[in-house]
Amino acid sequence: MQKVGIAYHPLNARAPELTSRLSAVLQAHGLEYWQCSAWNTAELRKHFEGTDVILTIGGDGTILRVAQALDGELIPIAGINLGQLGFLTEIQPDEGSEKLLTLLAGKGWCDERAMLEAELRQTINGQPQTMQFNALNDIVMARGAIARIVEITASVDGAVVDTYKADGALVASATGSTGYALAAGGPILNPNSTDMLLVPILPHVSLQHPLVLNSTSVITLKLSTNSPATLSIDGHISIELLDGSSVTVRSSTKRTHFLRIDPPGHFYASLSQKLKRTTV
């Protein structure tokens, strides 16, 4: 390992001290390293060439931003948790220096996660527009600021499942199954699964059950609304949607990679503790 990146949460008060401490460890071992705000996608991408691992300092949201910037690049992420739940992060701040040395010694393993690919189609001022995205966690179509349900017709492989009268609907990867999808009543998938979830959000007189779909499925969500709605990509990219907008979601050929220290079973061993933390 020759070059290490540090991507930090720019608004977390604890991030500067931890960034400084880890930088000192890297410098003491004669390694090349860089630091950058995880919010600055353009600047992050300038540093990727030759980078062996990116340490994220923040919570799961920080990792999602770095994963968006990587966009399938084969640089693994090692997350140091300054957030609350930390389903994606593995290292606690007080063990950051010690576990960093373990990673530098080549004792980690690669955890590969499936991603989603989405295509948004909508007409604005009479002009059809198409936008494409990749996501590690989820694609969410939901109502906007006005507290009024929307209608979303969900189809799988061309067959209509239901028209949800709801706050929204989402498609989640296995990684995203512990996020918004879980809060909306979805199941928890094995983190290395390539399956996807289709989950309605607070449905009213509609199919209430989430669906587990295989990696070859193609999911389409079509919006019917009298009020502006929103498309959210991994919780930090937000696009206003108009009536008639549709988004098609499928498994992406891209992957996000993590450099882990704890064994694979640690996900299940820590699950109960992390979920209990949500009730505090």
Phi, psi and omega per residue, in radians:
M1 nan 2.160 -3.035
Q2 -2.027 -0.557 -3.039
K3 -2.348 2.220 -3.070
V4 -2.164 2.374 3.060
G5 -1.821 2.604 3.045
I6 -2.169 1.988 3.115
A7 -1.933 2.044 -2.975
Y8 -2.038 2.727 3.052
H9 -1.314 2.029 -3.026
P10 -1.244 -0.243 -3.077
L11 -1.905 0.018 3.131
N12 -1.538 2.135 -3.050
A13 -1.118 -0.411 -3.121
R14 -1.533 -0.206 -3.054
A15 -1.134 -0.738 -3.101
P16 -1.045 -0.758 -3.115
E17 -1.130 -0.758 -3.130
L18 -1.194 -0.677 3.081
T19 -1.050 -0.747 3.135
S20 -1.126 -0.712 -3.113
R21 -1.147 -0.778 -3.129
L22 -1.217 -0.598 3.088
S23 -1.088 -0.664 3.127
A24 -1.136 -0.664 3.101
V25 -1.111 -0.798 -3.131
L26 -1.125 -0.724 3.136
Q27 -1.120 -0.709 3.141
A28 -1.098 -0.455 3.134
H29 -1.698 0.179 3.048
G30 1.196 0.467 -3.108
L31 -1.670 2.568 3.010
E32 -1.337 2.411 3.129
Y33 -2.608 2.816 3.075
W34 -2.408 2.778 3.116
Q35 -2.240 2.502 3.129
C36 -2.827 2.568 3.013
S37 -1.120 2.347 3.099
A38 -1.177 -0.254 -3.135
W39 -1.436 -0.280 -3.043
N40 -1.736 1.451 -3.038
T41 -1.050 -0.780 -3.097
A42 -1.086 -0.738 3.141
E43 -1.209 -0.697 3.102
L44 -0.961 -0.836 -3.044
R45 -1.121 -0.420 3.109
K46 -1.160 -0.405 -3.049
H47 -1.689 -0.114 -2.959
F48 -1.141 -0.646 -3.048
E49 -1.005 2.172 3.099
G50 1.440 -0.058 -3.123
T51 -1.335 2.320 -3.098
D52 -1.593 -0.533 3.132
V53 -2.783 2.592 3.059
I54 -2.009 2.120 3.028
L55 -1.528 2.164 3.061
T56 -1.764 2.385 3.138
I57 -2.076 1.832 -3.079
G58 2.810 -2.497 3.106
G59 -2.019 -2.806 3.130
D60 -1.107 -0.561 3.113
G61 -1.100 -0.615 3.092
T62 -1.131 -0.737 3.100
I63 -1.093 -0.715 -3.136
L64 -1.086 -0.653 3.109
R65 -1.170 -0.724 3.125
V66 -1.174 -0.684 3.109
A67 -1.086 -0.681 3.078
Q68 -1.082 -0.749 -3.127
A69 -1.167 -0.671 3.138
L70 -1.149 -0.684 3.077
D71 0.870 0.831 3.088
G72 1.611 -0.077 3.064
E73 -1.006 2.555 -3.029
L74 -1.498 0.577 3.096
I75 -1.662 2.104 -3.113
P76 -1.307 2.712 3.114
I77 -1.929 2.418 2.982
A78 -2.150 2.046 -2.990
G79 -1.697 2.264 3.032
I80 -1.868 2.137 -2.896
N81 -1.513 2.000 2.950
L82 -2.011 0.188 3.141
G83 -1.681 -2.653 -3.081
Q84 -1.781 -1.099 -3.046
L85 -1.463 -0.944 3.114
G86 1.245 0.808 3.059
F87 -1.186 -0.541 -3.124
L88 -1.677 -0.556 3.098
T89 -1.338 2.717 -3.096
E90 -2.197 -0.544 -2.983
I91 -1.762 2.305 3.065
Q92 -1.488 2.655 -3.049
P93 -0.959 -0.680 -3.079
D94 -1.288 -0.172 3.113
E95 -2.029 0.198 -3.073
G96 -1.048 -0.817 -3.097
S97 -1.156 -0.744 -3.116
E98 -1.133 -0.819 -3.110
K99 -1.269 -0.470 3.047
L100 -1.089 -0.727 3.107
L101 -1.107 -0.632 3.091
T102 -1.100 -0.755 3.120
L103 -1.144 -0.725 -3.136
L104 -1.113 -0.466 3.121
A105 -1.418 0.031 3.080
G106 1.383 0.429 -3.069
K107 -1.703 0.106 3.123
G108 -1.508 3.030 3.082
W109 -2.311 2.730 -3.047
C110 -1.608 2.187 3.105
D111 -1.887 1.905 -3.068
E112 -1.675 2.252 -3.108
R113 -2.058 2.397 3.090
A114 -1.239 2.659 3.108
M115 -2.148 2.927 3.098
L116 -1.904 2.619 3.058
E117 -2.101 2.261 -3.097
A118 -2.220 2.493 3.043
E119 -2.171 2.058 3.123
L120 -1.689 2.303 3.049
R121 -2.209 2.247 3.055
Q122 -2.718 2.840 -3.128
T123 -1.947 2.160 -3.137
I124 -2.148 2.131 -3.107
N125 0.930 0.699 3.089
G126 1.399 -0.017 -3.101
Q127 -1.891 2.127 3.087
P128 -1.192 2.411 -3.138
Q129 -2.287 2.526 3.116
T130 -2.272 2.352 3.088
M131 -2.326 2.538 -3.133
Q132 -2.148 2.551 -3.096
F133 -2.501 2.750 2.899
N134 -2.103 2.543 -3.107
A135 -2.439 2.523 3.058
L136 -1.545 -0.630 -3.024
N137 -1.739 -1.198 -3.016
D138 -2.798 2.818 3.019
I139 -2.086 2.109 -3.027
V140 -2.118 2.171 2.990
M141 -1.876 2.106 -3.011
A142 -2.624 2.916 3.098
R143 -1.072 2.811 3.101
G144 -1.584 -2.547 -3.056
A145 -1.190 -0.490 -3.138
I146 -1.352 2.236 -3.082
A147 -1.360 1.284 -3.124
R148 -2.440 2.315 -3.085
I149 -1.139 2.704 3.083
V150 -2.023 2.885 3.045
E151 -1.910 2.201 -3.138
I152 -2.227 2.013 3.088
T153 -1.513 2.044 -3.101
A154 -1.786 2.243 3.103
S155 -2.170 2.546 3.059
V156 -2.178 2.105 -3.118
D157 0.932 0.660 3.081
G158 1.511 -0.137 3.141
A159 -1.744 2.256 -3.126
V160 -1.245 2.184 3.089
V161 -1.462 -0.894 3.140
D162 -3.030 2.858 2.927
T163 -1.823 1.838 -3.107
Y164 -1.306 2.189 2.915
K165 -1.738 1.778 -2.874
A166 -2.781 3.111 2.991
D167 -1.236 -0.359 3.127
G168 2.849 -2.929 3.070
A169 -2.640 2.682 -3.117
L170 -2.446 2.696 2.990
V171 -2.046 2.212 -3.081
A172 -2.163 2.586 2.974
S173 -1.427 3.102 3.061
A174 -1.067 -0.675 3.093
T175 -1.090 -0.724 -3.137
G176 -1.320 -0.115 -3.116
S177 -1.164 -0.308 3.088
T178 -1.690 0.138 -3.126
G179 -1.840 -2.199 -3.112
Y180 -1.024 -0.652 -3.130
A181 -1.042 -0.676 3.122
L182 -1.166 -0.751 3.128
A183 -1.112 -0.498 -3.136
A184 -1.529 0.079 3.062
G185 1.769 0.186 -3.141
G186 -1.431 2.878 3.123
P187 -1.437 2.908 3.049
I188 -1.683 2.170 3.127
L189 -1.679 2.722 2.975
N190 -0.981 2.275 -3.022
P191 -1.054 -0.369 3.140
N192 -1.700 0.105 3.096
S193 -1.216 2.618 3.045
T194 -1.737 0.062 3.091
D195 -1.168 2.831 3.106
M196 -2.182 2.780 3.088
L197 -2.012 2.438 2.952
L198 -2.012 2.018 -2.995
V199 -2.272 2.120 3.006
P200 -1.300 2.605 -3.125
I201 -1.900 1.963 -3.120
L202 0.822 1.067 -3.122
P203 -1.250 2.584 3.114
H204 -2.157 2.085 -3.104
V205 0.889 0.846 3.126
S206 -2.524 3.010 3.035
L207 -1.035 2.139 -3.045
Q208 -1.722 -0.170 -3.017
H209 -1.542 2.373 3.029
P210 -1.250 2.706 3.122
L211 -2.041 2.415 3.010
V212 -1.740 2.128 -3.036
L213 -2.090 2.573 -3.109
N214 -1.387 3.024 -2.975
S215 -1.230 -0.234 3.128
T216 -1.614 -0.072 -3.099
S217 -1.211 2.589 3.034
V218 -2.099 2.115 -3.032
I219 -1.941 2.299 3.088
T220 -2.126 2.294 3.054
L221 -2.026 2.124 3.139
K222 -2.047 2.266 -2.993
L223 -1.648 2.392 2.961
S224 -2.265 2.057 -3.051
T225 -2.757 2.668 3.031
N226 -1.710 -0.120 -3.109
S227 -2.180 2.680 3.102
P228 -1.009 2.494 3.088
A229 -2.148 -3.069 -3.017
T230 -2.393 2.459 2.942
L231 -1.900 2.187 -3.129
S232 -2.016 2.280 3.114
I233 -1.950 1.975 3.133
D234 0.957 0.433 3.003
G235 1.378 -0.041 -3.125
H236 -2.353 -0.114 2.958
I237 -1.841 2.120 -3.051
S238 -2.225 2.278 -3.107
I239 -2.281 2.305 3.117
E240 -1.277 2.362 -3.135
L241 -1.971 2.534 3.080
L242 -1.932 2.915 3.111
D243 -0.923 2.344 3.118
G244 1.605 -0.121 3.122
S245 -1.142 2.602 3.085
S246 -2.429 2.622 3.065
V247 -2.295 2.307 3.112
T248 -1.914 2.237 -3.054
V249 -2.130 2.378 3.068
R250 -2.540 2.985 3.057
S251 -1.151 2.405 3.104
S252 -1.533 2.666 3.015
T253 -1.374 -0.189 -3.137
K254 -1.498 2.762 -3.130
R255 -2.382 2.688 2.971
T256 -1.908 2.359 -3.089
H257 -1.978 2.448 3.069
F258 -2.076 2.534 3.011
L259 -1.751 2.005 -3.032
R260 -1.942 2.740 3.031
I261 -1.987 -0.833 3.123
D262 -1.142 2.588 -3.135
P263 -1.133 2.801 -3.096
P264 -0.934 -0.625 -3.119
G265 -1.165 -0.171 -3.126
H266 -1.097 -0.501 3.104
F267 -0.967 -0.812 -3.114
Y268 -1.325 -0.616 -3.129
A269 -1.121 -0.557 -3.086
S270 -1.698 -0.092 -3.017
L271 -1.056 -0.851 -3.098
S272 -1.069 -0.766 -3.127
Q273 -1.089 -0.732 -3.115
K274 -1.204 -0.670 -3.139
L275 -1.227 -0.631 3.102
K276 -1.114 -0.517 -3.133
R277 -1.130 -0.431 -3.130
T278 -1.251 -0.313 -3.103
T279 -1.625 -0.103 -3.104
V280 -1.376 nan nan
